[in-house]
């Protein structure tokens, strides 16, 4: 249980970390799996309050909350939500769009009615730009029926590749919001 929320995102983070370890970036990359999101963002709040690196050195946050399912509204094209990309700076959203266009070309939606939030909000509160990848609600969201046989593994793999490419961009390229 919890296959989409949040095992799909955790698996993606582990794959990206392995790929970055094989080909290190110019900037350091820190990979973290948080607990306590539904209990007040406890893990991400602790991480940033006792940060092992200077917070002002963190250039971005890529939050793979849920990457393995598709909500009913997006079944036709399997689009995925990439939320809060321009909360801190519009350049982050532009970067994500450019990376997606030249790599996996996955259909992304940047707005969601009703709002959503995850550990990315903790980073945003410290002025750190980021993106929150989110499947949106599905019948098994926060239920014991969120099982692995219901995941779209092809989608999770494509979104993981996209997030890897975004991580490489953040780690190797000049960033317009960092002078």
SERO-4910 file (N, C-alpha, C, O; in steps of 0.05 Angstrom, whole numbers):
BEGIN
 pado doro    nc1    nc2    nc3   cac1   cac2   cac3    cc1    cc2    cc3    oc1    oc2    oc3
  Unk    A     17    -24      0      0      0      0     17     25      0     40     24      9
  Unk    A      6     47    -11     22     71    -14     40     70    -39     60     84    -40
  Unk    A     32     54    -58     48     50    -82     52     76    -97     74     82   -107
  Unk    A     30     92   -100     34    118   -113     42    139    -93     60    154    -98
  Unk    A     28    140    -71     33    160    -50     46    146    -26     33    138     -7
  Unk    A     71    145    -26     92    159    -40    114    141    -50    136    150    -56
  Unk    A    109    115    -53    130     97    -62    139    104    -90    163    101    -97
  Unk    A    121    112   -108    128    118   -135    149    141   -136    169    139   -150
  Unk    A    144    162   -120    163    184   -119    189    176   -106    211    185   -115
  Unk    A    188    160    -85    213    151    -72    230    135    -91    255    138    -92
  Unk    A    217    117   -106    232    101   -125    245    118   -146    268    114   -154
  Unk    A    231    139   -156    242    157   -175    266    172   -164    286    175   -178
  Unk    A    264    181   -139    287    196   -127    311    177   -125    333    186   -131
  Unk    A    307    152   -118    330    134   -115    343    129   -143    367    127   -144
  Unk    A    327    127   -164    338    123   -191    354    147   -200    375    145   -211
  Unk    A    343    171   -194    357    195   -202    384    198   -186    404    205   -197
  Unk    A    383    191   -161    407    193   -144    428    174   -155    452    181   -156
  Unk    A    420    150   -163    439    131   -175    451    141   -201    475    139   -205
  Unk    A    435    153   -218    444    164   -243    464    188   -239    484    190   -252
  Unk    A    457    205   -219    475    228   -213    501    218   -201    522    229   -207
  Unk    A    500    197   -185    525    186   -173    543    175   -195    568    176   -193
  Unk    A    531    165   -216    547    154   -239    559    176   -256    580    173   -269
  Unk    A    546    200   -256    556    223   -271    551    248   -255    532    262   -258
  Unk    A    570    254   -237    567    277   -218    563    303   -233    573    307   -255
  Unk    A    548    321   -220    542    347   -231    563    368   -221    578    362   -203
  Unk    A    562    391   -234    580    413   -225    573    422   -197    590    427   -180
  Unk    A    547    425   -192    537    432   -165    531    406   -150    525    386   -163
  Unk    A    533    407   -124    525    383   -108    495    379   -110    480    399   -113
  Unk    A    487    355   -108    459    348   -108    454    332    -82    469    314    -75
  Unk    A    433    340    -68    425    326    -43    399    312    -48    380    325    -58
  Unk    A    397    287    -42    373    271    -46    362    263    -19    376    252     -2
  Unk    A    337    270    -15    324    266     12    297    254      8    282    262    -10
  Unk    A    291    234     24    264    222     26    252    231     52    263    225     74
  Unk    A    230    246     51    218    257     75    196    239     86    183    225     70
  Unk    A    191    241    112    168    229    125    152    252    138    163    273    142
  Unk    A    128    246    144    112    266    160    100    288    144     92    309    155
  Unk    A     97    284    117     84    305    101     55    311    110     48    334    115
  Unk    A     40    289    113     12    293    121      9    301    150    -13    307    159
  Unk    A     31    301    165     30    309    193     42    337    197     54    342    218
  Unk    A     40    354    178     50    381    180     78    385    168     93    402    177
  Unk    A     84    369    148    110    373    133    133    369    152    154    383    150
  Unk    A    131    351    171    151    348    192    179    342    181    199    354    190
  Unk    A    181    324    162    208    316    152    222    339    137    245    345    142
  Unk    A    207    352    119    220    374    104    225    398    122    245    412    119
  Unk    A    208    403    141    213    425    160    238    420    177    254    437    181
  Unk    A    241    395    186    265    388    201    290    390    184    310    401    193
  Unk    A    288    380    160    311    381    141    321    410    138    345    416    140
  Unk    A    302    428    132    310    456    127    317    471    152    332    491    151
  Unk    A    307    463    175    314    477    200    341    468    210    354    483    224
  Unk    A    348    443    204    375    433    212    390    424    188    402    403    187
  Unk    A    390    441    168    400    435    141    430    428    142    446    442    153
  Unk    A    437    405    129    465    397    128    482    414    109    507    411    109
  Unk    A    469    430     93    483    449     75    471    476     79    449    478     88
  Unk    A    486    497     73    474    524     76    449    527     58    451    522     34
  Unk    A    427    535     70    402    537     55    405    556     32    392    552     11
  Unk    A    421    577     34    423    596     12    438    585    -12    440    597    -33
  Unk    A    450    561     -9    463    547    -31    444    528    -46    452    518    -68
  Unk    A    421    524    -36    401    506    -49    389    522    -72    376    542    -68
  Unk    A    392    512    -97    383    527   -120    355    518   -129    342    533   -145
  Unk    A    346    495   -121    320    486   -129    311    460   -116    328    447   -103
  Unk    A    286    454   -117    274    431   -105    257    416   -126    239    428   -138
  Unk    A    262    391   -129    246    374   -147    233    353   -130    246    335   -120
  Unk    A    207    356   -126    191    340   -108    175    319   -123    155    326   -137
  Unk    A    183    294   -122    169    272   -136    149    260   -116    153    238   -107
  Unk    A    128    274   -110    109    264    -90     95    239   -100     96    218    -87
  Unk    A     82    241   -122     67    218   -133     70    219   -164     62    238   -177
  Unk    A     82    198   -175     88    198   -204     77    173   -218     84    169   -241
  Unk    A     61    157   -205     54    131   -216     25    127   -224     18    105   -233
  Unk    A      9    148   -222    -20    144   -230    -29    169   -246    -14    188   -249
  Unk    A    -53    167   -255    -65    189   -270    -94    193   -259   -108    174   -255
  Unk    A   -101    218   -255   -128    223   -245   -148    220   -268   -140    220   -291
  Unk    A   -173    218   -261   -195    214   -281   -195    236   -303   -200    230   -326
  Unk    A   -190    260   -295   -192    283   -314   -170    281   -335   -173    294   -356
  Unk    A   -149    266   -331   -127    265   -350   -122    238   -362   -101    233   -374
  Unk    A   -142    221   -361   -139    193   -371   -132    192   -401   -117    174   -409
  Unk    A   -142    210   -417   -138    209   -445   -109    213   -454   -100    199   -473
  Unk    A    -95    231   -441    -67    236   -449    -47    230   -427    -23    234   -431
  Unk    A    -56    220   -404    -39    213   -381    -23    237   -371     -2    234   -360
  Unk    A    -34    261   -375    -21    285   -365    -16    284   -335    -30    270   -321
  Unk    A      5    298   -327     13    298   -299     15    327   -289     21    345   -305
  Unk    A     10    331   -263     12    357   -252     41    363   -243     54    347   -230
  Unk    A     50    386   -252     76    397   -244     70    424   -231     69    444   -245
  Unk    A     66    424   -206     54    447   -192     75    465   -179     97    457   -172
  Unk    A     67    490   -175     82    510   -160    109    518   -173    127    526   -159
  Unk    A    111    514   -199    136    519   -213    144    548   -214    167    554   -217
  Unk    A    124    566   -213    131    595   -214    124    609   -188    121    634   -189
  Unk    A    122    595   -166    116    607   -141    138    627   -132    132    649   -123
  Unk    A    163    620   -136    186    636   -128    196    652   -152    202    676   -149
  Unk    A    199    640   -175    210    653   -198    198    640   -224    198    616   -226
  Unk    A    190    656   -243    179    645   -268    200    630   -284    194    614   -301
  Unk    A    226    636   -279    247    622   -294    248    592   -288    256    577   -306
  Unk    A    240    584   -265    240    555   -259    220    541   -277    226    520   -288
  Unk    A    196    552   -280    176    540   -297    186    539   -326    183    519   -340
  Unk    A    198    561   -335    209    562   -362    230    540   -366    231    527   -387
  Unk    A    247    536   -346    268    515   -347    255    488   -350    263    472   -367
  Unk    A    235    482   -333    222    456   -334    209    452   -362    211    430   -373
  Unk    A    195    472   -372    183    469   -398    203    463   -420    199    446   -436
  Unk    A    226    478   -419    247    473   -439    259    446   -437    263    432   -457
  Unk    A    264    437   -412    276    410   -409    256    389   -418    264    370   -432
  Unk    A    231    392   -412    211    372   -420    209    372   -451    207    350   -463
  Unk    A    209    395   -464    207    396   -493    230    383   -507    226    371   -528
  Unk    A    254    384   -496    277    372   -510    283    344   -500    301    331   -510
  Unk    A    267    333   -481    272    306   -472    247    289   -475    242    280   -497
  Unk    A    233    284   -454    211    264   -454    185    274   -466    168    258   -475
  Unk    A    181    301   -467    157    312   -479    131    301   -466    112    294   -480
  Unk    A    131    299   -439    108    289   -425     87    311   -423     95    334   -417
  Unk    A     61    305   -426     41    326   -422     39    334   -393     33    317   -375
  Unk    A     45    359   -387     45    369   -360     24    390   -357     18    405   -376
  Unk    A     12    392   -333     -7    413   -326      5    428   -303     14    416   -283
  Unk    A      4    454   -304     18    470   -284     -2    483   -264      7    495   -245
  Unk    A    -27    480   -268    -47    491   -250    -67    468   -243    -73    451   -259
  Unk    A    -76    469   -218    -95    449   -209   -116    464   -192   -109    478   -173
  Unk    A   -141    461   -200   -162    474   -184   -163    462   -156   -159    438   -153
  Unk    A   -167    478   -137   -168    469   -109   -141    469    -95   -139    465    -71
  Unk    A   -120    474   -110    -93    475    -98    -84    448    -88    -99    429    -86
  Unk    A    -59    447    -83    -46    423    -72    -21    431    -59    -12    454    -63
  Unk    A     -9    414    -44     17    422    -32     30    397    -21     17    378    -13
  Unk    A     56    399    -19     71    377     -9     96    389      5     96    413     13
  Unk    A    117    374      7    142    384     20    154    407      5    170    422     16
  Unk    A    146    411    -20    155    434    -36    148    460    -22    162    480    -25
  Unk    A    126    461     -7    118    485      6    138    494     27    142    518     31
  Unk    A    151    475     40    171    483     60    194    497     46    204    517     56
  Unk    A    203    487     23    224    499      8    215    527     -2    231    546      0
  Unk    A    191    529    -12    181    555    -21    180    575      2    186    599     -3
  Unk    A    174    567     26    174    585     49    202    597     54    204    618     66
  Unk    A    223    583     45    250    593     48    260    606     22    284    613     19
  Unk    A    242    610      3    249    624    -22    264    606    -42    277    616    -60
  Unk    A    261    580    -39    275    561    -57    255    552    -78    234    540    -71
  Unk    A    260    558   -104    242    550   -125    241    520   -129    260    505   -122
  Unk    A    219    510   -139    216    481   -143    192    474   -158    177    490   -168
  Unk    A    188    448   -160    164    436   -173    155    413   -156    170    399   -144
  Unk    A    129    409   -157    115    388   -142    101    370   -162     80    378   -172
  Unk    A    111    346   -167     99    327   -185     78    312   -170     83    300   -149
  Unk    A     53    312   -180     30    301   -165     10    288   -184      2    300   -204
  Unk    A      3    263   -178    -17    249   -194    -45    260   -191    -62    255   -209
  Unk    A    -50    274   -170    -77    283   -162    -92    260   -149    -82    238   -148
  Unk    A   -115    266   -141   -132    247   -127   -141    225   -147   -148    230   -169
  Unk    A   -140    201   -137   -151    178   -152   -166    161   -131   -163    166   -107
  Unk    A   -181    142   -139   -198    127   -119   -182    114    -96   -193    109    -75
  Unk    A   -156    110   -100   -140     97    -80   -123    116    -64   -107    107    -47
  Unk    A   -125    142    -69   -109    162    -55   -115    161    -25   -137    164    -16
  Unk    A    -93    158    -10    -95    155     19   -112    132     29   -125    133     50
  Unk    A   -112    110     13   -127     87     21   -109     62     20    -88     62      7
  Unk    A   -117     41     34   -101     17     34   -102      2      7    -88    -18      4
  Unk    A   -117     12    -12   -118      0    -38    -99     12    -58   -100      6    -82
  Unk    A    -81     30    -49    -61     42    -66    -38     22    -71    -17     23    -58
  Unk    A    -43      3    -89    -26    -20    -93     -9    -18   -118    -17     -4   -137
  Unk    A     13    -32   -119     32    -31   -141     20    -40   -168     29    -31   -189
  Unk    A      1    -58   -168    -11    -67   -193    -27    -46   -207    -35    -50   -230
  Unk    A    -32    -23   -194    -48     -2   -206    -30     21   -217    -40     40   -228
  Unk    A     -4     18   -214     15     39   -223     18     37   -253     17     16   -265
  Unk    A     24     60   -265     31     63   -293     61     66   -293     72     87   -291
  Unk    A     75     43   -296    104     43   -294    117     58   -317    138     70   -313
  Unk    A    105     58   -340    117     73   -362    116    103   -357    135    118   -363
  Unk    A     94    112   -345     92    140   -337    112    147   -315    126    168   -317
  Unk    A    114    130   -295    133    136   -273    162    137   -284    177    153   -275
  Unk    A    168    119   -303    195    119   -315    200    145   -330    221    157   -328
  Unk    A    180    153   -346    183    178   -362    186    203   -344    203    220   -349
  Unk    A    170    204   -323    172    227   -305    199    226   -289    210    247   -283
  Unk    A    209    203   -283    235    201   -270    257    211   -289    275    225   -280
  Unk    A    255    203   -314    275    213   -334    273    243   -336    294    257   -337
  Unk    A    249    254   -336    246    283   -338    258    296   -313    272    316   -315
  Unk    A    253    285   -290    264    297   -265    294    294   -264    308    311   -253
  Unk    A    305    273   -275    334    270   -277    345    292   -295    365    306   -287
  Unk    A    333    296   -318    343    317   -336    340    345   -324    358    362   -328
  Unk    A    319    350   -308    316    375   -294    338    378   -273    349    400   -269
  Unk    A    344    356   -259    365    357   -239    392    363   -251    408    378   -240
  Unk    A    398    352   -275    422    357   -289    423    387   -297    444    400   -294
  Unk    A    401    398   -306    400    426   -313    406    443   -288    421    462   -290
  Unk    A    393    437   -266    398    452   -241    427    449   -232    438    468   -220
  Unk    A    439    426   -237    465    421   -227    488    430   -244    510    434   -235
  Unk    A    482    434   -270    504    440   -289    502    467   -303    522    476   -313
  Unk    A    479    479   -304    475    503   -320    474    528   -304    468    527   -280
  Unk    A    480    551   -316    475    576   -302    445    579   -297    428    572   -314
  Unk    A    438    590   -274    410    593   -267    403    623   -266    416    638   -252
  Unk    A    383    631   -282    376    660   -283    368    672   -257    371    696   -253
  Unk    A    358    656   -238    350    668   -212    373    668   -192    370    677   -170
  Unk    A    397    659   -200    421    659   -183    442    675   -197    456    665   -214
  Unk    A    445    700   -189    466    718   -202    493    713   -190    512    726   -198
***
